[in-house]
């Protein structure tokens, strides 16, 4: 019998907001956090790429809420966290 990977639940019951999540380091961070049990709010200006990321995380059994926003705009950040 194999021992469950403790990383799979490291961030269970946690929500992580990841900015710049559509590509590069942000995307990698979102994938890692989801793999370790976090519910991910993925933020980026590229809504299409966010949709692809959310599908990839969901297909792996995780939870990802895509939020298209420009974090340099206060009104968009406020809308994102409501």
Secondary structure as UniProt FT lines:
FT   HELIX           6..9
FT   TURN            10..13
FT   STRAND          15..19
FT   TURN            20..22
FT   HELIX           24..35
FT   TURN            36..37
FT   STRAND          39..44
FT   HELIX           47..59
FT   TURN            60..61
FT   STRAND          63..68
FT   TURN            71..72
FT   HELIX           74..81
//
